[in-house]
Amino acid sequence: MAPPGIPAASVARDTGTADYLAKRQLRRGAAGWVLLAGLGIAYVIAGDFSGWNLGLAVGGWGGLLIAFALMGLMYTGIVLGLAEMSSALPTSGAGYGFARRALGPLGGYATGIAVLIEYSIAPAAVSIFIGGYVQALGLFTLAHPWPIYLVCYVLFVGIHLRGVGEALRVLFVIAAIAVLTLIATIIGLIPRFDVANLFTIAPTDAPGASPFLPFGIPGVLACLVFGIWFFLAVEGVPLAAEESTNPARDMPRGIIAALAVLVLLGAAMLILIPGVGGASTMGASDNPLPEALRIAYGQGSVLATIVNYAGLAGLVASFFSIIFAYSRQLFALSRAGYLPRVLSLTGTRRTPYLALIVPGTIGFLLATAIGDGGLLMNITVFGAAVSYVLLMVSHIVLRLRAPDLPRSYRTPGGIVTTGIALVLAVVAVISTFVVDVRAASITAAVFVGFLAYYWFVSRHRIVSSAPEEEFARISDATGELS
């Protein structure tokens, strides 16, 4: 007989449940809230070094400022909603687990797949940026940078295979170097800031164009994707729930602390980089931080050289941390039977080795074959935006349908806060089509393909004893009894 709340056709025949789960165990107690905050910062930190500045070329400084404010508001709502859900449902499934409880198996699967697309593609994009950065610094001269991509994946997937504790500590050090580099940049640029440099792009004939908004209202919409770059992937912190010391307490602290740091650093970059280098110049720069410092202090600037090399730490931190994120989301979906179960097997060090290696291999092949970091990053943004919509719907549904669910943290403002984030997430999804129709279409096609896999395969193989499934089943049964 099927458990309450799950169709009979959707339940796997769980024989040897204890043995099945014993082969799929993560290491408990490996991270407190400080390491979790470091993980959240590391996810995003590469976006402060480059990428966001390209928004200046499509929206001007005013357009990017508005986009930063709107996306900052969206991510604040998302983070506060996730802080509540992760304290109530602390499993490695994170987004999938939250949506599974609120929206059922299909909703949970769809959310998990959107998150998986985001985190599987992002390292491929970042590896391309690392390759370009390394070659620009003259560290290596290669006809094709694929060996750099290979070294990145082999080295950092290898560290993750050693164990989550070791990986998070290495990651924390790299992220700290990146943050110190940004702070040094801020200190160096403040004396040379000139507000006039923010408005060096001449107004166009677009509707609403002005010196503040040189590309008018359409420029603001086009900038939303670049506003996301300041925060993209911070929502991955709850994926470490099963490996944290006290998830109910540490998850809210870690993710909120990470967002606070990212808002401050992002705002500083947005103001100081174009405020010294000029919006028109920085909007076309592949390396805006060192370039702004050289404009300020000359081509021989020692600080610019240091920041140029240390900028690699930001890219490496994001690459390294997102590997962790894709492996945990894949692990959870596989453990529950939504994707091939073999992908959730863990080794003696309690790491999901196939969930680390398989997406890493795919990412390396994508980076090598496509070589377009911008396209891959836009695919990442589309997947992320879709997941945000589903996550905010999940928070609202859980507040309305499960008001008595134990929560050690409650989102300030409740469903009003996450409702605002939901509206902005829908706008973000629309904006991805405005910026890059090709990337959005590719992602949508992949997403539909995964949904077809659910319909024909995985809905018949769900493992009811997986933590996210068992929690939903017990909650549904309790609701029916009451």
LINRAPE-V594102 format. One record per residue. N is the residue number from 1. SS is DSSP state (@ for helix, = for strand, . for the rest). Layout:
N SS
N SS
This chain:
1 .
2 .
3 .
4 .
5 .
6 .
7 .
8 @
9 @
10 @
11 =
12 .
13 .
14 .
15 .
16 .
17 @
18 @
19 @
20 @
21 @
22 @
23 .
24 .
25 .
26 .
27 .
28 .
29 .
30 .
31 =
32 .
33 @
34 @
35 @
36 @
37 @
38 @
39 @
40 @
41 @
42 @
43 @
44 @
45 .
46 @
47 @
48 @
49 @
50 .
51 .
52 @
53 @
54 @
55 @
56 @
57 @
58 @
59 @
60 @
61 @
62 @
63 @
64 @
65 @
66 @
67 @
68 @
69 @
70 @
71 @
72 @
73 @
74 @
75 @
76 @
77 @
78 @
79 @
80 @
81 @
82 @
83 @
84 @
85 @
86 @
87 @
88 @
89 .
90 .
91 .
92 .
93 .
94 .
95 @
96 @
97 @
98 @
99 @
100 @
101 @
102 @
103 @
104 @
105 @
106 @
107 @
108 @
109 @
110 @
111 @
112 @
113 @
114 @
115 @
116 @
117 @
118 @
119 @
120 @
121 @
122 @
123 @
124 @
125 @
126 @
127 @
128 @
129 @
130 @
131 @
132 @
133 @
134 @
135 @
136 @
137 .
138 .
139 .
140 .
141 .
142 .
143 .
144 .
145 .
146 @
147 @
148 @
149 @
150 @
151 @
152 @
153 @
154 @
155 @
156 @
157 @
158 @
159 @
160 @
161 @
162 @
163 .
164 @
165 @
166 @
167 @
168 @
169 @
170 @
171 @
172 @
173 @
174 @
175 @
176 @
177 @
178 @
179 @
180 @
181 @
182 @
183 @
184 @
185 @
186 @
187 @
188 @
189 @
190 @
191 .
192 .
193 .
194 .
195 @
196 @
197 @
198 @
199 @
200 .
201 .
202 .
203 .
204 .
205 .
206 .
207 .
208 .
209 .
210 .
211 .
212 .
213 .
214 .
215 .
216 @
217 @
218 @
219 @
220 @
221 @
222 @
223 @
224 @
225 @
226 @
227 @
228 @
229 .
230 .
231 .
232 .
233 .
234 @
235 @
236 @
237 @
238 @
239 @
240 @
241 @
242 @
243 @
244 =
245 .
246 .
247 @
248 @
249 @
250 @
251 @
252 @
253 @
254 @
255 @
256 @
257 @
258 @
259 @
260 @
261 @
262 @
263 @
264 @
265 @
266 @
267 @
268 @
269 @
270 @
271 @
272 @
273 @
274 @
275 @
276 @
277 @
278 .
279 @
280 @
281 @
282 @
283 .
284 .
285 .
286 .
287 .
288 @
289 @
290 @
291 @
292 @
293 @
294 @
295 @
296 @
297 @
298 .
299 .
300 .
301 .
302 @
303 @
304 @
305 @
306 @
307 @
308 @
309 @
310 @
311 @
312 @
313 @
314 @
315 @
316 @
317 @
318 @
319 @
320 @
321 @
322 @
323 @
324 @
325 @
326 @
327 @
328 @
329 @
330 @
331 @
332 @
333 @
334 @
335 @
336 .
337 .
338 .
339 .
340 .
341 @
342 @
343 @
344 @
345 .
346 .
347 .
348 .
349 .
350 .
351 .
352 .
353 @
354 @
355 @
356 @
357 @
358 @
359 @
360 @
361 @
362 @
363 @
364 @
365 @
366 @
367 @
368 @
369 @
370 @
371 .
372 .
373 @
374 @
375 @
376 @
377 @
378 @
379 @
380 @
381 @
382 @
383 @
384 @
385 @
386 @
387 @
388 @
389 @
390 @
391 @
392 @
393 @
394 @
395 @
396 @
397 @
398 @
399 @
400 @
401 @
402 .
403 .
404 .
405 .
406 .
407 .
408 .
409 .
410 .
411 .
412 .
413 .
414 .
415 @
416 @
417 @
418 @
419 @
420 @
421 @
422 @
423 @
424 @
425 @
426 @
427 @
428 @
429 @
430 @
431 @
432 @
433 @
434 @
435 @
436 .
437 @
438 @
439 @
440 @
441 @
442 @
443 @
444 @
445 @
446 @
447 @
448 @
449 @
450 @
451 @
452 @
453 @
454 @
455 @
456 @
457 .
458 @
459 @
460 @
461 .
462 =
463 .
464 .
465 .
466 .
467 @
468 @
469 @
470 @
471 @
472 @
473 @
474 @
475 @
476 @
477 @
478 @
479 @
480 @
481 @
482 .
